[in-house]
Amino acid sequence: MLAPYLLGLLGLVLVPAVVTLVLAFADYDLIQPPHWIGLANFTELVSDDAFRAALSNSVVFAAVAVPGRLLIALGLALLLHRRARAVGTARTAAALPTAVPEIAYGLLWLWLFNPLFGPINQLMLIGGENGLTVFGRTAPQWLTNPGDAQAAIILMSLFTMGETFIIVLAARVALPADVYELAAIEDATGWDVFRRITLPLLAPVLGLLLLRDTIASFQLSFVPSLVVTEGGPPPYATTYLSLFIYRNAFEYLRYGYAAAATLVMLLLTVAAVIVQWRLIRRYWRQYQL
């Protein structure tokens, strides 16, 4: 019964991984046979401005978007775990953006971020004068300003935390009610209940979600950066590692160079996961989880 899974693992994961590892040390354009060049691809990556920008952008995205998505999912789960009127509708609304196809989701945000007639900037201009916001500043230029464009990609990712929200919600609902009843009898404050009961009990689930989202974060930015900002504003404001690899492989036909960048992205992901895992284990030991 495991044969279909093992065949899929072999054909879709292991074989591509080995091919990528070999091509990282070769020059290959899909036309001529691969030519072994050793570490030349990695040496070129070090001096490539586009790669350095993509690497920096990816690290910033992972450092901001991953914990942001987890915190929002946790907050919504704590807010919506009780049964009440319209809670089901609110839960559905929280999870719905994740079910929208990525291309359609990107096109929707392309309209929302339009600096001229997009509803986000139109709402921000309410109460302002002379084309300024109520705070006396110009509205963000989501598609033309580098900092605003990076914030736009992160903002888009925060709304696609539906799967994380569902998992955290299920974990919160499954927590034993008698522990909270005992805390109520002891007149514990809401903050104390969260810090000493809820958070330690949810820590294993939150830790695993943090690791999973960190691994996935280097792919989450691909569609938004391709559809909404096209890797800009120039030169590389929203070029992430996933987009850098895609363009070098499928637009420039530099498969060896793209494979080397893929290997670097893999090593970066592994390093981030190892650091997080050690911090999580230290926290678990503190509460003897």
C-alpha positions as CSV (number, residue, x, y, z in Angstrom):
1,M,0.0,0.0,0.0
2,L,3.0,2.3,0.4
3,A,4.2,1.7,-3.1
4,P,2.2,4.7,-4.7
5,Y,3.5,7.1,-2.1
6,L,7.1,5.8,-2.4
7,L,7.0,6.0,-6.2
8,G,5.7,9.6,-5.9
9,L,8.4,10.4,-3.4
10,L,11.1,9.0,-5.6
11,G,9.9,10.6,-8.8
12,L,8.8,14.0,-7.5
13,V,11.2,14.6,-4.7
14,L,14.3,12.4,-4.6
15,V,15.2,12.3,-8.3
16,P,14.6,16.1,-8.8
17,A,16.7,16.8,-5.7
18,V,19.6,14.7,-7.0
19,V,19.4,16.3,-10.4
20,T,19.3,19.8,-8.9
21,L,22.4,19.0,-6.8
22,V,24.3,17.8,-9.8
23,L,23.3,20.7,-12.0
24,A,24.3,23.2,-9.3
25,F,27.9,22.4,-10.3
26,A,27.3,22.5,-14.1
27,D,26.5,24.9,-16.9
28,Y,23.3,23.8,-18.5
29,D,21.0,25.6,-20.9
30,L,18.6,22.8,-21.9
31,I,20.2,22.8,-25.4
32,Q,23.7,21.7,-24.9
33,P,24.7,18.8,-22.7
34,P,25.6,19.8,-19.0
35,H,29.2,21.0,-18.6
36,W,30.9,20.6,-15.3
37,I,32.2,23.9,-14.0
38,G,32.7,23.2,-10.3
39,L,31.9,26.1,-7.9
40,A,31.7,28.7,-10.7
41,N,27.9,29.1,-10.2
42,F,28.3,29.7,-6.5
43,T,31.1,32.2,-7.1
44,E,28.9,34.1,-9.5
45,L,26.1,34.1,-7.0
46,V,28.3,35.9,-4.5
47,S,28.9,38.8,-6.9
48,D,25.4,38.9,-8.4
49,D,23.5,42.0,-7.2
50,A,20.1,40.4,-8.1
51,F,20.9,37.3,-6.0
52,R,22.0,39.4,-3.0
53,A,18.9,41.5,-3.2
54,A,16.7,38.3,-3.5
55,L,18.5,36.8,-0.5
56,S,18.0,39.9,1.6
57,N,14.3,40.2,0.6
58,S,13.6,36.6,1.3
59,V,15.1,36.8,4.8
60,V,13.1,39.9,5.6
61,F,9.9,38.4,4.3
62,A,10.4,35.2,6.4
63,A,11.4,37.2,9.5
64,V,8.2,39.4,9.3
65,A,5.6,37.4,7.5
66,V,6.0,34.0,9.3
67,P,5.6,35.2,12.9
68,G,3.0,37.8,11.7
69,R,0.8,35.0,10.2
70,L,1.2,32.9,13.2
71,L,0.3,35.7,15.6
72,I,-2.8,36.6,13.6
73,A,-3.9,33.0,13.4
74,L,-3.4,32.6,17.2
75,G,-5.3,35.8,17.9
76,L,-8.3,34.8,15.7
77,A,-8.3,31.3,17.3
78,L,-8.5,32.7,20.8
79,L,-11.2,35.1,19.7
80,L,-13.3,32.6,17.8
81,H,-12.9,29.4,19.7
82,R,-16.2,29.8,21.7
83,R,-19.5,29.1,20.2
84,A,-21.5,32.3,19.6
85,R,-23.7,33.9,17.1
86,A,-21.9,34.6,13.7
87,V,-18.8,32.8,14.9
88,G,-19.1,30.3,12.1
89,T,-19.3,33.1,9.5
90,A,-16.2,34.7,11.0
91,R,-14.3,31.5,11.0
92,T,-15.2,31.0,7.3
93,A,-14.1,34.5,6.5
94,A,-10.7,34.0,8.2
95,A,-10.1,30.8,6.2
96,L,-11.5,31.8,2.9
97,P,-8.5,33.7,1.4
98,T,-6.4,30.6,1.6
99,A,-8.9,28.8,-0.7
100,V,-8.7,31.4,-3.4
101,P,-6.3,30.4,-6.3
102,E,-3.0,32.2,-6.0
103,I,-3.2,33.9,-9.4
104,A,-6.7,35.2,-8.8
105,Y,-5.6,36.3,-5.3
106,G,-2.7,38.2,-6.8
107,L,-4.9,39.9,-9.4
108,L,-7.3,41.0,-6.7
109,W,-4.6,42.6,-4.7
110,L,-3.2,44.2,-7.8
111,W,-6.5,46.1,-8.0
112,L,-6.6,46.8,-4.3
113,F,-3.1,48.3,-4.3
114,N,-3.6,50.5,-7.4
115,P,-2.4,54.0,-6.2
116,L,-4.9,55.9,-8.3
117,F,-8.2,54.2,-7.9
118,G,-7.5,51.2,-5.6
119,P,-9.8,51.1,-2.6
120,I,-7.0,50.8,0.0
121,N,-5.6,54.3,-0.9
122,Q,-9.1,55.7,-1.4
123,L,-10.0,54.7,2.2
124,M,-6.7,56.2,3.5
125,L,-7.5,59.5,1.9
126,I,-10.8,59.9,3.7
127,G,-10.5,62.8,6.0
128,G,-7.4,64.2,4.4
129,E,-6.9,67.3,2.3
130,N,-5.0,68.1,-0.9
131,G,-4.5,64.4,-1.7
132,L,-2.9,63.6,1.6
133,T,-4.1,61.2,4.3
134,V,-5.6,62.3,7.6
135,F,-2.1,62.2,9.0
136,G,-0.9,64.7,6.5
137,R,1.2,62.2,4.5
138,T,0.9,60.9,1.0
139,A,-0.7,57.6,0.5
140,P,1.6,54.6,0.1
141,Q,2.8,53.9,-3.5
142,W,2.4,50.1,-3.3
143,L,3.6,49.4,-6.8
144,T,6.3,52.0,-7.4
145,N,8.0,52.6,-4.0
146,P,10.5,49.9,-3.0
147,G,9.6,49.9,0.7
148,D,5.8,50.1,0.1
149,A,6.1,47.3,-2.4
150,Q,7.8,45.0,0.1
151,A,5.2,45.9,2.7
152,A,2.5,45.0,0.1
153,I,3.8,41.5,-0.5
154,I,4.0,40.9,3.3
155,L,0.5,42.3,3.8
156,M,-0.8,39.9,1.1
157,S,0.7,36.9,2.8
158,L,-0.9,37.8,6.2
159,F,-4.4,37.1,4.9
160,T,-3.5,33.6,3.7
161,M,-3.1,32.1,7.2
162,G,-6.4,30.2,6.9
163,E,-4.9,26.7,7.3
164,T,-2.8,27.8,10.3
165,F,-5.8,29.4,11.8
166,I,-7.8,26.2,11.5
167,I,-5.1,24.1,13.1
168,V,-4.6,26.5,16.0
169,L,-8.4,26.8,16.4
170,A,-8.7,23.0,16.6
171,A,-5.9,22.8,19.1
172,R,-7.5,25.5,21.3
173,V,-10.9,23.9,21.2
174,A,-9.3,20.6,22.3
175,L,-7.7,22.1,25.4
176,P,-9.2,20.7,28.7
177,A,-12.0,23.0,30.1
178,D,-11.4,22.0,33.7
179,V,-8.0,23.8,33.7
180,Y,-9.7,27.1,32.8
181,E,-12.4,26.5,35.4
182,L,-9.7,26.0,38.0
183,A,-8.1,29.3,36.8
184,A,-11.4,31.1,37.1
185,I,-11.8,29.8,40.7
186,E,-8.4,31.1,41.5
187,D,-9.3,34.6,40.0
188,A,-6.5,34.4,37.5
189,T,-6.4,37.3,35.1
190,G,-6.8,36.9,31.4
191,W,-3.1,37.5,30.8
192,D,-2.0,35.0,33.4
193,V,-4.4,32.4,31.9
194,F,-2.9,33.0,28.5
195,R,0.7,33.1,29.6
196,R,0.6,30.2,32.1
197,I,-2.0,27.9,30.6
198,T,-3.0,28.5,27.0
199,L,0.4,29.4,25.5
200,P,2.3,26.4,27.1
201,L,-0.4,24.0,26.1
202,L,-0.5,25.3,22.5
203,A,3.3,25.6,22.3
204,P,3.9,22.2,20.5
205,V,1.4,23.0,17.8
206,L,2.6,26.6,17.4
207,G,6.2,25.4,17.2
208,L,5.5,22.9,14.5
209,L,3.5,25.5,12.5
210,L,6.4,28.0,12.9
211,L,8.8,25.4,11.4
212,R,6.4,24.5,8.6
213,D,5.7,28.1,7.6
214,T,9.4,29.0,7.7
215,I,10.1,26.2,5.2
216,A,7.2,27.3,3.0
217,S,7.9,31.0,3.3
218,F,10.5,31.0,0.5
219,Q,7.8,29.8,-1.9
220,L,4.9,31.9,-0.6
221,S,6.4,35.1,-2.1
222,F,6.6,33.8,-5.6
223,V,3.2,34.4,-7.1
224,P,2.6,37.8,-5.4
225,S,6.0,39.1,-6.5
226,L,5.5,37.8,-10.1
227,V,1.8,38.9,-10.6
228,V,1.6,42.1,-8.5
229,T,5.0,43.8,-8.6
230,E,6.9,41.7,-11.2
231,G,10.0,41.7,-8.9
232,G,10.2,45.5,-8.8
233,P,10.2,48.4,-8.4
234,P,13.5,48.4,-10.2
235,P,16.0,47.1,-9.7
236,Y,15.0,44.2,-7.4
237,A,12.8,45.6,-4.6
238,T,10.5,42.5,-4.5
239,T,12.7,39.9,-6.2
240,Y,12.8,36.9,-3.9
241,L,14.8,33.7,-4.2
242,S,11.9,31.8,-5.7
243,L,11.4,34.5,-8.4
244,F,15.1,34.7,-9.0
245,I,15.4,30.9,-9.5
246,Y,12.3,30.9,-11.8
247,R,13.6,33.6,-14.1
248,N,17.1,32.2,-14.4
249,A,15.7,28.7,-15.1
250,F,12.7,29.4,-17.4
251,E,13.4,32.8,-18.8
252,Y,17.2,32.9,-19.2
253,L,17.6,29.1,-19.5
254,R,20.4,29.1,-16.9
255,Y,19.4,25.8,-15.2
256,G,22.8,25.2,-13.6
257,Y,22.8,28.7,-12.1
258,A,19.2,28.4,-10.9
259,A,20.1,25.0,-9.4
260,A,22.9,26.6,-7.4
261,A,20.5,29.3,-6.1
262,T,18.0,26.5,-5.2
263,L,20.7,24.8,-3.2
264,V,21.5,28.0,-1.4
265,M,17.9,28.5,-0.6
266,L,17.7,25.0,0.8
267,L,20.7,25.5,3.0
268,L,19.2,28.8,4.3
269,T,15.9,27.1,5.1
270,V,17.7,24.3,6.9
271,A,19.7,26.8,9.0
272,A,16.6,28.8,9.9
273,V,14.7,25.6,10.9
274,I,17.6,24.4,13.1
275,V,17.8,27.7,14.9
276,Q,14.1,27.8,15.5
277,W,14.0,24.1,16.6
278,R,16.6,24.8,19.3
279,L,14.7,27.8,20.6
280,I,11.5,25.8,20.6
281,R,13.1,22.9,22.5
282,R,14.5,25.3,25.1
283,Y,11.0,26.7,25.6
284,W,9.5,23.2,25.8
285,R,12.0,22.2,28.4
286,Q,11.2,25.2,30.5
287,Y,7.5,24.0,30.7
288,Q,8.5,20.3,30.6
289,L,6.4,19.8,27.5
